[in-house]
Each structure stands twice: as C-alpha cells, then as structure tokens.
Amino acid sequence: MSVKPVYLMRICLNFPGFLLLALIVMLHGFSATAQNTEVEKKIKKADALLNVKEYRQALPLYLDIDKLTPNDALNHYAIGVCYVHLTGEEAKAIPYLETAVKSKNPDVPPRSQFLLAKAYHQKGLYENAITLLKTYKTKEKKPELLAETDLYLSWCTNAKAITDQSSDVYVQNMGAPVNTAGTEYGPVISADEKVLIYTTFRQSSAAQAGSKPVEFEDVMISNKAGNNWSVPQSLGITPPVITGVRNNIGSVGLSPDGQKLLVYMGATMNSGDIFSCQLQGEKWGAPARLGKEVNSSFEENSASFTPDEKVVYFSSNRPGGQGGMDIWKVEKQIDGVWGAPVNLGPGVNTKYDEQAPFIHPDKKTLYFTSNGPNSMGGYDIFKTVTDKGKWILPVNMGAPVNTQYNDKYFALSADGKKGYFSSDRPEGKGGFDIYFLGIPEELGVVPLTMMKGRILAGDPPKPVRTKIKVIDKSSNEIIKDVYNPNAKTGDYLVIFPPNRNYDLVIEAEGYKPYLVNIFVPNQDYFYELYQEILLTPITKDGKVVGQGISVKNAFHDVEKENGAKANNSEVYALMGKLLSSSDSSALGALLESVYADPVDVSKMTKGEDATKNTFLYADASGKLVPFIVGKDTLYTMSAVNTTVKASPAAVAKKETITKETVLKLNQIYIVYFDTDKSNLKSDAIPELDKVHEFLRKNPSYGIKIAGYTDSDGTKERNQVISESRAKAVASYLVNKGISGNRTLAKGYGQNDPLNANTSEEDKKLNRRVEVTLVELRPVNQ
C-alpha cells in the first residue's frame, strides 16, 4: 500500500517568499503494519528536521523512506531539497528532482523546476538550467521569486559564455598544510608573499565527555620558506565573549609590510565591526576598533587599505548604498582626520552583495566579490581600475578563477603575478579552501618597485626600533608615517609606484636621522630591492661624532626568473636612479648591485662587493638640519652642495701637495694609490694633514673628492675601487674632526684619465683621488 507523506507544507517553509500553506496533506491508507508505523515515524522526524533547515540530518531519513516506498515523487522532491542545500552535493539532487518534475504529480510544487535548474547550474549543465528557468518563469507569480529566477538566468548565461572563453592563468589548490577537511578562507598576504594569514572554521574539543564540540573561527598564519609554507599557527587573537557567545573573527586585510592586520569581529547576524592589530615583534597586539567613519551600527565585514594607509575600502550594509552589502571608502584629509564615508556608486555596487575589497599596492586596482547579475553563480571575483578619479566598469575575472560556486576574498601579490582566494568548489578538501592563482607576466606584471630589508645597529648587530617617513617630493607631503620596521627582526618593506621622486627619512632609536632620496622611473615592469642597513657609532676621543652606515644591497629583476645578467646596462641605470642621493659622502652611494637571490642576505659574506660603507654626521655643532614637509618639520643630517666658480685654467691645472704648497680655493690636488688598492699610502698622510689644517682654520670651506682608476680590470670593478678611494680620503679627514657635511665624495671609475693608460707610468698617474677646496653653500631642501 502506498504512502502519501506530509512534508509538502514543511518544504514550502524552507524557501524565501513562500507563505505558510493552509493545505496539509493528510496521511491515509495506512494498514496497521509495523512497516507503515516505521515509515510514519520517519516522515514525522524528517519533516521536523527539514522545518528547521537541518538538511544533513533529514536527508538519511528520506533516503530510508525511499527504500521503503521507492520512487515516490514527493519523497524524491524532499531528497532533492536536502541535496540542493548541502554545499558540494547539489548535483546529487538532479535524479531525484528530475523524477519529481516529470511525475505529473499535482502535489509536487512548481518550485521543483527552479531547484532542478539550480542543481543543473551547479553541475555545469547551463543550457538545461536556462530552459527550466524560462519554463518556471511562466508559472511563478511572486515578484521576489521572479527576481531570483532572473538572477539565476543571468548567472547561467554568464557561466556558459565565460567557460567557453580560454584563459592563460592557472589555479591550484594550496593543499596541506594550509587546507584541511575543515574550512579555510579570507587569505591576506604581505607584498613579498612571505606571510599568509587566513581564517579557519573548526571545532573545539568537547568541554566534557559527551558534550558537543563547538565550532569557532580562528585566524592563522603561515610563513613561506623557499617554495613551501610552514605549518600554520594561530595568531592568538581571541575575540570577546558576549552573553556567553564567542564573537566571530576573520582576517580581512594586511598591510604590504605585514605589520598591520585588519580583522572582522561580530557576535550576531547584521552586526560586526572592523578592527586593526599591530605586530609587536613576534606577537600581535590586541585588536583596536577602527573609527566611526568605518564602523557603524550596521554590519562592516571586510576592509582593505592602501599602502600609505590614507584610504580604507570596506564593505557595509548601512543605508545610502545600492542595496545589500556595498563597497565604501574613507579618505584621510590633510589635517589627518578621516573624511565622511563615500559609496563607490552603481558602477561598482549593485542591489546584491559586494564585499571583500582588496586594493592592490599600486593604489588604483581594486578587487572585490559580488553575487550580482554579472556573476557566474554565487560569489565571483571582479576587478576594476580607477581612471581620473572614476572607477571603470568592473570586469569578471573569468574562469578558472571564477566558477558556478562561491569564489571570494581575492588578494594579489605586489608584482601582479600571484593571487590567493577562497572557493567552495567541490574538488577542494572540504568546505572553503584557499587556492593559488598563477598569472603570466604579460597579463599581470605591475610596474612597482618594492624595497625591503632589515635595519640593524650596534656590535654585534641587532634590530633597532626604527621609523621610516616617506615624502612625495612632487607634493612635499608625508605619504606614510607608519613604515615601522618590525622591532623584533628589523624587517621593513616599502612599495613605490613608478614615475615618482621620494625622500625617505629613517629614524633609528639612538642614532641620528638620515635622509635618502629615491627616484622610481616610469617603468612598465616590477623590481624588487633588498637592502640591509647596519648602523654603528663613530667615536673620537671617547665622543660620538657621527655614525657609520654599512649597506648590503641585492637587486632582483623579477621579470627574468633566471636572474639578471651582470652586464645588464638597463638594470644598472635603473639601480643608480632607485637609490641615489646628493653627490656627497654625507649621503653617499647606497647602492651596489648583487645579482643573486635578494632575500637570502646571509649568503652575502663579509668583504664581498655587496658591502658599502657610508658615514653620516651632524653639522659642526652637532645639530640636525630642519627639513620642512608641509606643516611638519623633520630633523635630519644635513646635505650640502657646492658652488664651484673655477676658471678653466684652474680646473685644468692639477698638482700634488708638497711642504711648500699654499692651498687655494678651486685648485685640484692629487693623492695617488697603488694598483687595485684603496687604502691610503703613508706618503699621502702629510698631504691630507695639510688639507685638514686648512679646513680646520676655514670652517666656511669644504672639500670635493673625486676617485679614479686606470683602465685595467672591468668597469664595474673600477667603479667600486674609485668610490672606495674617495671614501678613504673623506673618512681620514672626518675622523680627524672635519664634519662629514663638508666633504663631498664620489667615484668615477676609469673615466677622465689624465694619461692614455698605454704604459705602467701613465696608469700609475691615473690611480688617483683629486681633492678640490670649495666654498660651501647649504642645499635649500
């Protein structure tokens, strides 16, 4: 005898827009058998579970009923309802819903067609889904359900068109140890990809025997060593417990240098705020809620900020948007106060949900997720670029990044070649997984320069608390005042957009601030510079008179995976522009190229060409020089320039210093060096002592020092030797008490020879340093 189950009313309750049906299909035709009693019990229990949306618990009961009363259309409909609502199992609903739709049973709701179309969509059978959805539209009258149908029609149409297009990118599941059978989502990365932070959703251990484990979110971190990610560890950020409920928490944004993390915390639906955490050594500080400009009484669930931290993009469902979650932004004003929140408008936002914004370090490319009509289904990742202050129409990232499943939380590396995002596509390990995106350089290279490194001080060297102020010289404004290297490691990272000129004021605790100028040309490629700076005090008669700076540099042309070539003149030219200062020993040449892996500075052994030494000093009175930027006045070691008013005859005449020599302004004097050497010869000391005595008596004069070599050896090696010779002369005078601000030094390699380098005697005369006494004129900074 057949059984007509009573789950029609219950099923209708589980879909938005359905009103409670008055119709209750009564059980009838039961005989007093044990089998019918068993079926009746299972039906009642399954119906009760389905009413509270416990699909996973209801499903096995309906499957058991199917064994007892096979091919029942309504029971198959119920099974299909359960499968459609179980992530990753939607396609299993297809045979059951097909039975229900084809049965002609009048008790099967028309909604079965929509649910079957939804299952077809998840299976990738887009044509089948489109046909069913069009049929269903002719039968459905409720506006909200018709709107949902239209949305699915657009999803299926988009998915069909997008999957037919080819793409050169590739996507790969990150696998263990990052992904597990649980859920991993919300990846954020540092600009150099050495730090990955993400959120897990997992179960806690049971509080006591027999109790049910509690599911909770936790923020994890994994560090990259070579090509491998370390075993993830919890950041230890514990959200508060409110009325016995532990707040949700999720990673949403990370500064390019990996020092500041944005997290979401909330306890209930439609509420939650954005917090920031600062890395303090190896531990993260307590979360601090962002201001009222970002957070409101509504929900803010994701955020991202530009490298200079002057603009924060965030998602919110506050009033005034286009509908659902929208992308908003706040900008820091000239006075340092945050401006009013601004909606990115209908070009970016829709009446559906736009969230998970990620602003690239280039500050003009924005990625976000949306489940609006331009998606392939569920959430897709979109890209838009600002052009003259306006956002262009967002572009769907396409397959294989996006699928008919949910693809969210996208983050892109600084060089534009690697992406990380979350997806619940069925081939994952379970729930949401984190995926890696590889982008060919012709499609994704971003023209930025990334400078990273460490600042160490003392003997033995150790990290020192440091601040780096970055000034955009075109606007004379501090663009970021929080480039704080990690106090535990000394690590720092700064991103520079192209075609800009910057001043960096580096303030290390216990040392004088110093100024470095960086010019980034209008490049169309990505470069990475690693720089390790060691600060040491210079003392004379027990008094600190200045500080030494030893700089190790490694330059990496990431456009060429096999490394840059030693004779790459283009790279040499760029490097000279990247880190250059005035023509002086006070700021010196901070750049020496090492064509090797830039990250592993431990492989740079002492004495190799990567090591450069520069000496910085305060002025004669030990005071720092004011450096005015906008409304702020910074104090740095002074830089000086010279005004040389020499006659052609005076410039042409070059002579050695003797006991009888009377030193004159703008006269060139020569100090000679041995082959391939930069240490001072004993016979040069009396000559330099005479220069020292002149400078001591004439404080308004300085000295210009130019180093040269003969033509033996490579140009690159000769350039290094010439610089070392110039610095040897400058250091001798500085250590005798002459302020470094009065000594300007530079090496010219084998350029401008005095003789033709045809004989050993001619070469000897070319191995020299030329010393010129000049009148000083402070640079107007």
C-alpha positions in Angstrom: 0.0 0.0 0.0 1.4 3.4 -1.0 2.1 6.2 1.5 1.5 9.9 0.9 3.9 11.7 3.2 3.1 15.0 4.9 6.1 17.1 4.0 4.6 19.4 1.4 3.9 22.1 4.0 7.3 21.8 5.6 9.2 22.0 2.3 7.4 25.3 1.4 8.6 26.8 4.6 12.2 26.5 3.6 12.3 28.8 0.7 12.3 32.6 0.8 9.0 34.1 -0.3 6.8 31.1 0.4 3.8 31.7 2.6 2.7 29.1 5.0 0.3 26.8 3.1 -3.1 26.1 4.6 -3.0 22.8 2.8 -1.9 19.8 4.9 -1.8 16.6 3.0 -3.2 14.0 5.3 -1.9 10.6 5.8 -4.3 7.9 4.6 -4.5 4.3 3.5 -2.3 3.0 6.4 -2.7 -0.5 7.4 -1.8 -1.5 10.9 1.5 -2.9 9.9 4.9 -2.4 11.5 6.3 -1.1 8.2 3.7 1.7 7.9 4.3 2.7 11.5 8.0 2.9 10.8 7.5 5.0 7.7 5.2 7.3 9.6 7.7 7.9 12.3 10.5 8.6 9.8 8.3 11.0 7.9 7.4 13.0 11.0 11.0 13.1 12.2 12.3 14.1 8.7 9.6 16.8 8.4 10.5 18.3 11.7 14.2 18.5 10.8 13.5 20.0 7.4 11.3 22.6 9.0 14.4 23.9 10.9 16.7 23.6 7.9 18.6 20.6 9.3 19.1 19.2 5.8 22.0 16.9 6.6 20.1 15.3 9.4 16.9 15.0 7.5 18.5 13.5 4.3 19.2 10.0 5.6 15.7 9.6 6.9 14.2 10.5 3.5 16.7 8.1 1.8 15.4 5.3 4.2 11.8 6.2 3.3 12.8 5.9 -0.4 13.9 2.3 0.2 10.6 1.5 1.8 8.4 3.4 -0.7 10.6 3.7 -3.8 10.1 6.4 -6.5 7.6 8.4 -4.5 7.6 11.9 -6.3 7.1 13.9 -3.1 9.8 12.0 -1.2 12.2 12.5 -4.1 11.3 16.2 -4.0 12.3 16.2 -0.3 15.6 14.5 -1.0 16.3 17.0 -3.8 15.6 19.8 -1.4 18.2 18.5 1.0 20.9 17.9 -1.5 20.4 21.3 -3.1 21.1 22.9 0.3 24.3 20.9 1.0 27.4 22.6 -0.3 29.3 20.4 -2.7 26.4 17.9 -3.0 24.0 19.9 -5.1 24.4 17.8 -8.2 23.2 14.7 -6.3 19.8 16.3 -6.3 19.4 16.0 -10.1 18.0 12.4 -10.5 15.5 12.9 -7.6 14.3 16.3 -8.7 14.0 15.0 -12.3 11.7 12.3 -11.0 9.6 14.8 -9.1 9.3 17.2 -12.1 8.5 14.5 -14.6 6.0 12.7 -12.3 3.0 15.0 -13.2 2.0 14.7 -9.6 -0.1 17.8 -8.8 1.2 17.9 -5.3 4.8 18.5 -6.4 5.3 22.3 -6.2 6.3 24.2 -9.3 9.4 25.3 -7.3 10.8 21.9 -8.1 11.7 23.3 -11.6 13.7 26.1 -10.1 15.5 23.8 -7.7 16.3 21.4 -10.5 17.7 24.3 -12.6 19.8 25.3 -9.6 21.2 21.8 -9.4 21.9 21.8 -13.2 23.7 25.1 -12.7 25.9 23.6 -10.1 26.6 20.6 -12.3 27.6 23.0 -15.2 24.6 22.0 -17.3 23.8 25.6 -18.1 21.6 25.0 -21.2 19.4 22.6 -19.2 19.1 25.1 -16.4 18.2 28.0 -18.8 15.4 26.0 -20.4 13.9 25.1 -17.0 14.2 28.6 -15.6 12.3 30.0 -18.6 9.5 27.5 -18.1 9.4 28.2 -14.4 9.0 31.9 -15.0 5.7 31.3 -16.9 4.3 29.6 -13.7 5.7 31.8 -10.9 3.8 34.9 -9.9 5.6 36.2 -6.8 7.9 39.2 -7.6 10.7 38.1 -5.2 10.8 34.6 -6.7 10.8 36.0 -10.3 13.7 38.3 -9.4 15.6 35.3 -8.0 14.8 33.4 -11.2 16.1 36.3 -13.4 19.3 36.3 -11.3 19.9 32.6 -11.9 19.2 33.1 -15.6 21.9 35.8 -15.8 24.3 33.5 -13.8 23.7 30.6 -16.2 24.1 32.8 -19.3 27.3 34.3 -17.9 28.7 30.9 -16.9 28.1 29.5 -20.3 29.8 32.4 -22.1 32.7 32.7 -19.7 33.6 29.0 -19.6 33.7 28.9 -23.4 36.5 31.5 -23.3 40.1 30.4 -23.0 42.4 31.7 -20.2 46.1 31.5 -19.8 46.0 31.7 -16.0 46.1 28.6 -13.8 44.5 27.8 -10.5 45.8 25.3 -7.9 44.5 24.2 -4.5 47.2 25.2 -2.0 46.8 21.8 -0.3 48.3 20.8 3.0 49.3 22.2 5.4 47.1 25.2 4.7 43.9 23.5 3.6 42.2 20.8 5.7 38.9 18.9 5.8 37.5 22.0 7.5 37.0 25.5 6.1 39.8 27.9 5.2 39.0 31.3 3.7 39.9 35.0 3.8 43.6 34.8 2.7 45.7 38.0 3.0 49.3 38.3 2.1 52.3 40.6 2.6 53.5 42.3 -0.6 56.6 40.0 -0.8 54.4 36.9 -0.3 56.4 35.7 2.7 53.4 35.9 5.1 50.0 34.3 4.6 47.2 35.0 7.1 43.8 33.4 6.8 40.7 32.2 8.7 39.7 28.7 9.7 36.4 27.4 10.8 36.9 24.4 13.0 35.6 22.5 16.0 36.9 23.0 19.5 37.5 20.0 21.7 34.4 19.0 23.8 34.3 20.7 27.1 33.3 17.4 28.8 32.7 13.8 27.9 29.5 13.5 25.8 29.2 17.2 25.1 29.0 18.5 21.6 32.2 20.3 20.2 31.7 24.0 19.5 32.5 25.3 16.0 34.5 28.6 16.0 36.7 30.8 13.8 40.4 31.3 14.3 43.0 33.4 12.4 46.1 31.5 11.3 49.5 32.5 9.9 51.9 30.6 7.7 55.3 31.8 6.6 57.0 31.0 3.3 60.4 29.4 3.2 61.6 28.8 -0.4 58.6 27.3 -2.1 57.0 25.8 1.0 54.6 27.1 3.5 55.2 26.4 7.2 52.7 24.6 9.4 50.0 27.2 10.2 49.8 28.6 13.7 47.0 30.5 15.4 47.7 34.2 15.8 46.2 34.0 19.3 43.8 36.8 18.7 40.8 35.9 20.9 37.6 37.8 20.2 35.5 38.8 23.2 32.7 36.6 24.6 29.3 38.4 24.8 26.4 36.9 26.7 28.1 33.5 26.6 28.7 33.6 22.8 32.2 33.9 21.4 32.4 36.6 18.7 33.2 35.5 15.2 36.5 36.7 13.8 38.0 36.8 10.3 41.1 38.1 8.6 40.2 40.8 6.0 43.2 42.9 5.3 47.0 43.1 5.7 49.4 46.0 5.1 52.0 45.4 2.4 54.8 45.2 5.0 52.9 42.6 7.0 52.9 44.7 10.2 49.2 45.7 10.5 46.3 43.3 10.2 42.6 44.1 9.8 40.1 41.7 11.2 36.3 41.4 11.4 34.6 40.6 14.7 30.9 40.2 15.4 28.5 38.3 17.5 25.3 38.2 15.6 23.9 38.5 12.1 23.8 42.0 10.6 26.3 43.3 13.1 30.1 43.4 13.2 33.0 45.8 13.0 36.5 46.1 11.6 39.4 46.1 14.0 43.2 46.6 13.5 46.0 44.7 15.1 49.7 45.8 15.1 52.6 43.3 15.0 54.8 43.9 18.0 57.9 41.9 17.5 56.6 38.4 17.0 53.2 38.9 18.7 50.1 40.7 17.6 48.7 43.4 19.8 45.1 43.5 21.0 42.5 44.4 18.3 41.5 48.1 18.2 38.2 49.1 16.6 38.5 51.4 13.6 36.7 54.7 13.9 33.1 55.6 13.4 33.8 56.6 9.8 34.3 52.9 9.0 32.2 51.2 11.7 28.5 51.9 12.2 25.5 50.3 13.9 25.2 48.1 10.8 27.5 45.4 9.6 31.0 46.0 8.3 32.5 42.7 7.4 35.7 43.3 5.3 38.2 46.1 4.6 41.5 46.9 2.8 43.8 49.9 3.0 46.3 51.5 0.6 50.0 51.1 1.4 50.1 54.7 2.7 47.0 54.0 4.8 45.4 57.1 3.5 42.4 55.3 2.1 40.4 52.5 3.6 37.9 50.5 1.4 35.3 48.5 3.3 32.0 46.7 2.8 28.9 47.7 4.7 25.1 47.3 4.5 24.5 50.8 6.0 21.7 52.9 4.5 22.6 55.1 1.5 24.1 52.3 -0.6 22.8 50.4 -3.7 21.4 47.5 -1.7 22.8 44.6 0.3 26.5 44.9 1.2 28.3 47.7 -0.7 31.9 48.8 -1.1 32.6 52.2 0.6 35.7 54.2 1.2 37.0 56.8 3.6 40.0 59.1 2.9 42.3 60.7 5.3 42.2 64.5 5.0 45.2 66.9 5.0 44.7 67.5 8.8 44.9 63.8 9.4 41.2 63.3 10.1 39.1 60.8 8.3 36.6 62.2 5.9 33.0 61.0 5.5 32.4 57.5 4.0 31.7 57.5 0.3 29.8 54.8 -1.6 31.7 53.7 -4.7 28.4 54.0 -6.6 26.3 52.0 -9.0 29.2 51.4 -11.4 30.7 49.0 -8.7 27.8 48.2 -6.4 24.5 46.5 -7.2 21.4 45.8 -5.2 23.0 42.5 -4.3 26.2 42.0 -2.2 29.6 43.5 -3.0 32.2 42.8 -0.4 35.8 41.6 0.4 37.5 44.6 -1.2 41.3 44.3 -1.8 43.1 47.4 -3.0 46.4 46.5 -4.7 49.7 48.2 -3.6 49.5 50.2 -6.8 46.6 52.1 -5.1 44.5 52.1 -8.3 43.4 48.4 -8.9 40.5 47.2 -6.7 39.3 43.6 -6.5 36.1 42.6 -4.8 33.5 39.8 -4.7 29.9 40.1 -5.9 26.9 37.8 -6.2 25.1 40.2 -8.5 23.9 39.6 -12.1 27.4 39.6 -13.6 28.5 36.6 -11.6 28.8 33.0 -12.9 26.9 31.9 -9.8 27.2 32.6 -6.2 30.1 35.0 -5.5 32.6 35.8 -8.2 35.7 37.9 -8.1 35.8 41.2 -10.0 38.4 43.8 -10.9 38.1 47.5 -11.5 40.7 50.3 -12.0 40.4 53.9 -11.2 40.9 56.3 -14.1 41.0 60.1 -13.4 39.1 59.5 -10.1 36.4 57.3 -11.5 36.1 53.5 -11.4 35.8 51.8 -14.7 33.1 49.1 -15.2 34.2 46.1 -13.2 35.3 43.0 -15.1 34.6 39.4 -14.1 37.9 37.7 -13.5 36.5 34.8 -15.6 37.3 31.1 -15.5 39.2 29.3 -14.0 39.3 31.9 -11.2 35.5 32.0 -11.0 33.2 29.1 -11.2 29.5 28.4 -10.6 30.4 28.0 -7.0 31.4 30.7 -4.5 34.8 32.3 -5.2 35.7 35.1 -2.7 38.4 37.0 -0.8 41.0 37.7 -3.5 44.5 39.1 -2.8 47.2 39.8 -5.4 51.0 39.9 -4.9 52.8 43.2 -5.4 54.3 42.1 -8.7 50.8 41.1 -10.1 51.8 37.5 -10.9 50.3 35.6 -8.0 46.9 35.6 -6.5 45.2 33.9 -3.5 41.5 33.4 -3.0 38.9 31.2 -1.4 36.4 28.8 -3.1 34.0 26.1 -2.1 34.3 24.3 -5.5 33.8 20.5 -5.0 37.3 19.4 -5.8 38.6 21.0 -2.5 39.5 19.3 0.7 36.3 20.4 2.4 34.2 23.5 2.8 36.1 26.5 1.5 39.7 26.1 0.6 42.4 28.6 -0.3 43.6 28.5 -3.9 46.7 29.9 -5.7 46.4 31.8 -8.9 49.3 32.0 -11.4 49.3 34.8 -13.9 51.6 35.0 -16.9 53.8 38.1 -16.7 52.4 39.5 -20.0 49.0 39.6 -18.3 49.8 40.5 -14.8 53.1 42.4 -14.2 52.5 45.5 -12.1 55.0 48.4 -12.6 56.0 48.8 -8.9 59.3 48.9 -7.1 59.4 47.0 -3.8 62.2 47.8 -1.3 62.5 45.5 1.6 65.2 44.7 4.1 66.4 44.9 7.7 67.8 47.7 9.8 70.3 46.6 12.4 72.5 48.5 14.8 75.5 48.0 17.2 78.1 45.4 17.6 77.0 42.6 17.4 74.3 43.8 15.1 70.7 43.5 16.3 67.3 45.0 15.3 66.7 48.6 16.5 63.4 50.4 16.8 63.0 52.5 13.7 60.6 54.7 11.9 60.6 55.5 8.2 58.9 58.6 6.9 58.2 58.6 3.1 57.8 62.0 1.4 56.4 62.5 -2.1 58.7 65.3 -3.4 56.2 66.4 -6.0 53.6 67.3 -3.4 56.0 67.8 -0.4 53.8 65.6 1.7 54.4 62.7 4.0 52.6 59.9 2.3 53.1 57.4 5.1 54.2 58.0 8.6 53.9 54.4 9.8 56.5 52.4 8.0 57.7 50.9 11.2 60.2 48.1 10.8 59.5 45.1 13.0 61.1 45.8 16.4 62.0 42.1 16.8 63.5 41.5 13.4 64.3 44.9 12.0 62.5 43.9 8.8 60.8 46.6 6.7 59.0 46.8 3.3 58.1 49.9 1.3 56.2 50.0 -2.0 56.9 52.7 -4.6 54.7 53.4 -7.6 56.6 54.5 -10.8 57.4 57.9 -12.1 57.8 59.5 -8.6 60.6 61.0 -6.6 60.7 60.3 -2.9 62.7 61.3 0.2 63.0 58.7 3.0 63.8 60.0 6.5 65.0 57.0 8.5 64.9 57.4 12.3 66.6 54.7 14.3 66.4 54.8 18.1 69.7 56.0 19.5 71.0 57.3 16.1 70.8 60.5 14.1 68.0 60.5 11.5 69.3 60.4 7.9 67.8 61.2 4.5 67.8 59.1 1.4 66.4 60.1 -1.9 64.7 57.5 -4.2 63.7 58.1 -7.7 61.5 55.5 -9.4 61.4 55.9 -13.2 58.3 55.4 -15.3 58.9 51.7 -15.6 56.5 49.1 -17.0 57.9 46.2 -15.0 58.3 45.1 -11.4 61.5 45.4 -9.5 62.5 44.1 -6.1 65.3 45.6 -4.0 66.7 44.1 -0.8 68.7 46.3 1.5 70.3 45.5 4.8 71.5 48.6 6.8 73.9 48.3 9.7 74.3 51.4 11.9 77.4 51.9 14.1 78.5 54.9 16.1 81.8 56.7 15.2 83.7 58.0 18.2 86.7 60.3 18.6 88.4 60.8 21.9 85.5 59.0 23.6 82.9 61.2 22.0 80.4 60.1 19.4 81.0 62.4 16.4 78.8 60.6 13.8 77.6 57.2 12.7 78.6 54.7 10.1 76.2 53.0 7.8 77.1 49.7 6.2 74.6 48.8 3.4 74.2 45.5 1.7 72.0 45.6 -1.4 70.6 42.9 -3.6 68.6 43.8 -6.6 66.2 41.3 -8.2 64.8 41.6 -11.6 61.7 39.5 -11.1 60.8 39.9 -14.8 63.5 37.4 -15.6 63.1 34.3 -13.5 66.7 33.1 -14.2 68.1 36.2 -12.6 69.6 39.4 -14.1 72.7 39.5 -16.2 75.9 41.0 -14.8 76.3 43.3 -17.8 72.7 44.5 -18.0 73.2 48.2 -18.6 69.5 48.9 -18.3 69.3 47.4 -14.8 72.5 49.3 -13.8 71.0 52.6 -14.9 67.7 51.9 -13.1 69.6 50.9 -9.9 71.5 54.1 -10.0 68.3 56.0 -10.0 66.5 53.9 -7.4 68.8 54.8 -4.6 70.7 57.9 -5.2 71.4 61.0 -3.1 73.4 64.1 -3.5 77.0 63.9 -4.8 78.4 63.5 -1.3 79.8 61.2 1.3 77.2 62.6 3.7 74.5 60.6 1.9 76.8 58.6 -0.3 76.2 56.0 -3.0 73.9 53.5 -1.1 73.6 51.1 -4.0 75.8 48.2 -5.1 74.2 45.5 -7.2 74.4 41.9 -6.4 72.8 39.6 -9.0 71.7 36.9 -6.7 68.6 35.9 -4.8 67.8 39.1 -2.8 66.1 37.5 0.1 68.9 35.4 1.5 71.2 38.1 2.6 73.0 35.6 4.9 74.8 34.3 1.8 76.4 37.7 1.3 79.8 37.1 3.0 81.9 39.8 4.5 84.0 41.7 2.2 82.2 40.9 -1.0 81.2 43.7 -3.4 77.7 43.9 -1.9 79.0 45.8 1.1 79.3 49.6 1.1 80.1 52.0 3.9 78.8 55.5 4.2 79.4 57.9 7.0 76.8 60.4 8.2 77.4 63.3 10.5 75.5 66.2 12.1 76.7 69.7 11.4 79.8 71.1 13.2 77.7 72.0 16.3 76.1 68.5 16.4 72.7 69.9 15.5 70.3 68.4 13.0 69.1 70.4 10.0 65.3 71.3 9.7 63.6 69.6 6.8 60.2 71.1 6.3 57.4 69.0 4.8 54.0 70.6 4.6 53.1 71.6 8.1 55.7 69.3 9.7 59.3 69.9 10.4 61.6 66.9 10.4 65.2 67.0 11.5 67.8 65.1 9.6 71.5 65.1 9.0 72.3 68.0 6.6 73.2 67.6 3.0 75.4 70.2 1.3 76.2 71.1 -2.2 79.0 73.2 -3.7 79.2 76.2 -5.9 82.4 75.8 -7.9 83.4 79.1 -9.6 86.7 77.9 -11.0 88.3 79.3 -14.1 89.1 76.8 -16.9 92.8 77.3 -16.2 92.4 76.5 -12.6 90.4 73.3 -13.4 93.0 72.2 -15.9 95.9 72.5 -13.5 96.3 69.5 -11.2 99.2 69.1 -8.8 100.4 67.2 -5.8 100.8 68.8 -2.4 104.2 69.5 -1.0 105.6 71.2 2.1 105.8 74.4 0.0 102.3 74.2 -1.4 99.9 77.0 -0.5 96.4 75.6 -0.7 93.9 77.6 -2.8 90.2 77.6 -3.5 89.1 75.6 -6.5 92.7 74.2 -7.1 92.8 70.5 -7.7 95.3 68.4 -5.7 96.2 64.8 -6.3 96.6 61.8 -3.9 97.9 58.6 -5.6 97.1 54.9 -4.9 98.6 51.5 -5.6 97.2 49.1 -8.1 93.8 47.7 -7.1 94.1 49.3 -3.7 92.0 51.9 -1.8 94.0 52.2 1.4 95.9 55.5 1.9 99.7 55.3 1.3 102.0 56.6 4.0 103.3 59.4 1.8 99.7 60.7 1.4 99.2 61.4 5.1 101.2 64.6 5.3 99.4 65.9 2.2 96.0 65.2 3.8 97.1 66.7 7.1 97.8 69.9 5.3 94.2 69.8 3.9 92.9 69.1 7.3 94.7 72.1 8.8 93.3 74.4 6.1 89.8 73.2 6.7 90.1 73.5 10.4 91.1 77.1 10.1 88.5 77.9 7.4 85.1 76.5 8.5 83.2 78.0 5.6 85.2 75.8 3.2 84.7 72.2 2.2 86.3 69.6 0.1 85.3 67.9 -3.1 86.8 64.4 -3.5 86.8 62.5 -6.8 88.2 59.0 -7.1 89.7 57.4 -10.3 91.4 54.2 -11.6 93.4 53.1 -14.5 91.8 51.1 -17.3 92.9 47.6 -16.1 90.0 45.4 -14.9 86.3 45.7 -15.6 84.4 48.9 -15.5 82.2 47.7 -12.7 85.2 46.7 -10.5 87.0 50.0 -11.2 83.9 51.9 -10.2 83.9 50.2 -6.8 87.6 50.9 -6.3 87.2 54.5 -7.3 84.4 55.0 -4.8 86.5 53.3 -2.1 89.4 55.6 -2.7 87.3 58.7 -2.5 85.8 57.5 0.8 89.2 56.6 2.2 90.2 60.3 1.8 86.9 61.5 3.2 87.0 59.2 6.2 90.5 60.2 7.1 89.5 63.9 7.3 86.2 63.1 9.1 88.0 61.0 11.7 90.3 64.0 12.3 87.3 66.1 13.2 86.2 67.6 9.9 82.4 67.4 9.6 81.1 65.0 7.0 78.9 67.8 5.8 82.0 69.5 4.5 83.2 66.5 2.5 81.7 65.6 -0.9 82.9 62.3 -2.4 82.3 60.3 -5.5 84.0 57.6 -7.6 84.3 58.0 -11.4 85.9 54.6 -12.2 88.2 54.7 -15.2 86.6 57.8 -16.7 88.5 61.0 -17.4 92.1 59.6 -17.3 95.0 62.0 -17.0 97.0 59.9 -19.4 96.4 57.4 -22.1 96.9 54.2 -20.0 99.4 52.9 -22.5 102.3 52.5 -20.1 102.6 51.5 -16.5 103.8 55.0 -15.6 100.7 56.5 -17.2 98.5 54.1 -15.4 100.1 55.0 -12.1 99.2 58.6 -12.6 95.6 57.7 -13.3 95.2 55.7 -10.0 94.4 58.8 -8.0 92.0 60.9 -5.9 91.5 64.5 -6.9 90.9 66.9 -4.0 89.4 70.4 -4.5 88.8 73.0 -1.8 85.4 74.7 -2.4 83.2 77.3 -0.8 80.2 75.6 0.8 76.5 76.5 0.1 73.8 74.6 2.1 71.2 73.0 -0.1 67.8 74.6 0.1 65.8 71.4 0.9 
